Amino acid sequence: MGVVYLDNAATTPLSETVRTAMRPFFEDQFGNPSSTHEVGRKARQAVERARRTVAQWLEADPHDLVWTSGGTEADAAALTGAFLARRATRPHIVASPVEHHAVLHTLSFLQSLGAEVTFLPVDSDGRVHVEDVVAAIRPTTSVVTVMAVNNELGTVQPVDAIAKAVKEVDPAIVVHSDMVQALPTQRISLDGSEIDLASFSAHKIHGPKGIGVLYIRKHTPWVPYLYGGNQEAKRRGGTENVAGAIGFAAAVEELGKAFDRDVEHIRTLRDRLWEGLRVVPGCHRLSPDDAAPTILNVAFTGVRNDMLLMRLDLAGIEASAGSACTAGSLEPSHVIQAAKGDAYIREAVRFSFGVQNTLEEIDHAAGIIETQVREIRERFTTS
């Protein structure tokens, strides 16, 4: 068997259907959507069709969607825009400590501009509790941000309940959610929620990299932070990524064709791998039982994740530690540390699944993982 790719939470392979949909916009349909001639008008029409397609799946008004370069920009634009809109009177932000670095690094930047950030407690699953959010609110709170699905543990956060509770305390507070990891397996209804800002990315659902969406509910206190043109109703300057938008829409259409069946398939893959790993001595499941089916985070006592991942890579199994790589060495996961303490931060490994994976691949991977764990324990002394 060839390489088994189990890092779908990082990115998914581009669907051939998506590739086919995008190809004309790299070739003869190359127009700038801001141009007024025929080639430009066709590009504009394509971009707006794509916007409507994505909006329909998210149950949102198409006018509330802004194209971005991905989930990171969507997170940064959401938080920066909401903070700058009311920084003089509402400098306080409430956030979970297990957010993606796109949120955490943006918050650090905003702190340099005067933002006051309160980080919420989380339980051993990395889950935020509604009552803790409410307790953290101040009269000067401008934004609450909690991700919908954690990218390392797969923990599903009660974001709709959080938004509802926040609005009951203070309807003027803006609620943002990073929904990048929720998109593959959750049916999302933005119009049916009280979330004001939400971030999405195409490459988690077999779409292209370099394209995302920021949802901005009408009348939300928010200002743009990327200038240079009147695109996106003056909410984001810069020529739209036409091919990327088409690819995002094509990926959403494909996602919806057999959504429930595909989610169940992914859940079966996740459960099958766990069944294969749970018999390995010293294997601990770090993901909660009710985690999103795309993610399984485990730790093997005494087995460092950097060593295990390197050996798995050489054996044709591609996974991750769910944390940033700096100069070739894995940084300890802030998510694992917040939820579990220091016990597993050097041992946690994330396996994540896509619709293209098969049960045969999972069984093969389980055998390889067990072998590598055993060999590491036999040959090396870890700390």
Salt bridges, closest charged atoms under 4 A:
ASP7 OD1 - ARG350 NH2 3.04
GLU16 OE1 - ARG19 NE 3.16
GLU38 OE2 - LYS42 NZ 3.45
GLU48 OE2 - ARG44 NH1 2.85
GLU48 OE1 - ARG51 NE 2.91
ASP61 OD1 - HIS63 ND1 2.99
ASP61 OD2 - LYS218 NZ 2.55
ASP64 OD1 - LYS218 NZ 2.99
GLU73 OE2 - ARG236 NE 2.52
ASP75 OD1 - HIS176 NE2 3.38
GLU116 OE1 - ARG138 NH1 3.02
ASP123 OD2 - HIS129 NE2 2.97
ASP125 OD2 - ARG127 NH1 3.61
GLU168 OE2 - LYS164 NZ 2.77
ASP170 OD2 - ARG90 NH2 3.00
ASP196 OD2 - LYS167 NZ 2.69
ASP196 OD1 - ARG217 NE 3.97
GLU232 OE1 - ARG51 NH1 2.72
GLU240 OE2 - ARG44 NH2 3.20
ASP260 OD1 - ARG187 NH2 3.46
ASP262 OD1 - ARG261 NE 3.69
GLU264 OE1 - ARG267 NE 3.59
ASP271 OD1 - ARG270 NE 2.74
GLU275 OE2 - ARG278 NH1 2.98
ASP289 OD1 - ARG285 NE 3.93
ASP290 OD1 - ARG127 NH2 2.98
ASP306 OD1 - ARG304 NE 3.24
ASP363 OD1 - ARG272 NE 2.92
GLU375 OE1 - ARG311 NH2 2.67
